[in-house]
């Protein structure tokens, strides 16, 4: 059994999002952004 100690971390980006109607900075993974799970604040 050959195991590696490498950790597979998500690609997190700190962006402005809309949370409960207010603008807020948060760390969001790029997969969530592409899937439309998080609404980006403009």
Buried (B, 14 or more C-beta within 10 A) or exposed (E): EEEEEEEEEEEEEEBEBEEEEEEEEEEBBEEBBEEEEBEEEE
